[in-house]
Amino acid sequence: MKLKFTKMHGLGNDFVVIDGINQSPFLGPEQLRLLANRHFGIGCDQILLIEAAEGDADFRYRIFNADGGEVEQCGNGARCFVRYVHDRGMTNKNEIRVETHGGLIIPRLEANGEVTVNMGAPKFEPREIPFAAEKRALTYPLDIDGRQVEISAVSMGNPHAVQWVADLDHAPVLTEGELIERHPCFPKRVNAGYMQVIDRSHIRLRVYERGAGETLACGTGACAAVVAGIQRGLLESKVKVSFRSGDLIVRWEGENQPVWMTGPATTVFDGEIDLKIL
Ligand SMILES: N[C@H](CCC[C@H](N)C(=O)O)C(=O)O
């Protein structure tokens, strides 16, 4: 069986996008891992599967990390999603309502080709992250191999542990990031963000993503970092988040308010793959 796909990316966080409405692929974790494999498959950080909505939303959107695990939310993917369904005539709306495991999101195509997404309100209660802590706090100490780091724990539908660092280029993202990702305090593992504050409306960010390793950009990671920075009094309500591959704009007006993220969405190529090889 041939499977049609589209390769897309949001600031280099790359995706294999599959129309699961006009195709009905069964993709188990092993096949997903192979699709994502950069040597034996197509290669991507996440696989995005488009499905018909169950409720009154326009679509449903399922997200699978390169390790084959299904997750709750993907910010860069949400921008690519709306570009995909719009460019393929699957909707004539510029703003769509999308069901995800992590809640409803509302991406909107802007006239300048960028995409703005209402990512919903962040959550902070330990049981909502989930994170093993007695009660909610601004920051938490985390023991990493005998060294203690200070993290903020935020859910954007998916879990994030955000640290403030003074020198992002020399932060231990690749070594310590993996230890945080798998820290026993995060029963569903976690995305590990490293934020350097440039000024009150600009941060630089690197993210060691759950199930994918360090990616070039992370949309929900940008949202979680800005929320954590605002809560810690380090940032204004509108922040430029700079990755090595480009910038996102993130806005948050405070507790119980949605986080807004704006950035690009790029289509690279269409292809098809014979599922027999997976
Ligand atoms: N690795 C994430 C999912 C992808 C998020 C990221 N690519 C984004 O743009 O938000 C997780 O396991 O929660």
The ligand as an SDF file (V2000), in Angstrom:
LIG
                    3D

 13 12  0  0  0  0  0  0  0  0999 V2000
    8.1330   16.4900   21.7470 N   0  0  0  0  0  0  0  0  0  0  0  0
    6.8570   17.0630   22.1650 C   0  0  0  0  0  0  0  0  0  0  0  0
    5.8500   17.0650   20.9880 C   0  0  0  0  0  0  0  0  0  0  0  0
    6.2700   18.0220   19.8650 C   0  0  0  0  0  0  0  0  0  0  0  0
    6.3250   19.4440   20.3410 C   0  0  0  0  0  0  0  0  0  0  0  0
    7.1170   20.4170   19.4840 C   0  0  0  0  0  0  0  0  0  0  0  0
    7.6620   19.9160   18.2570 N   0  0  0  0  0  0  0  0  0  0  0  0
    6.3420   21.7220   19.2700 C   0  0  0  0  0  0  0  0  0  0  0  0
    6.5320   22.3930   18.2510 O   0  0  0  0  0  0  0  0  0  0  0  0
    5.5730   22.0680   20.1960 O   0  0  0  0  0  0  0  0  0  0  0  0
    6.2870   16.2100   23.3400 C   0  0  0  0  0  0  0  0  0  0  0  0
    6.6590   15.0440   23.4500 O   0  0  0  0  0  0  0  0  0  0  0  0
    5.4840   16.7520   24.0990 O   0  0  0  0  0  0  0  0  0  0  0  0
  1  2  1  0
  2  3  1  0
  2 11  1  0
  3  4  1  0
  4  5  1  0
  5  6  1  0
  6  7  1  0
  6  8  1  0
  8  9  2  0
  8 10  1  0
 11 12  2  0
 11 13  1  0
M  END
$$$$
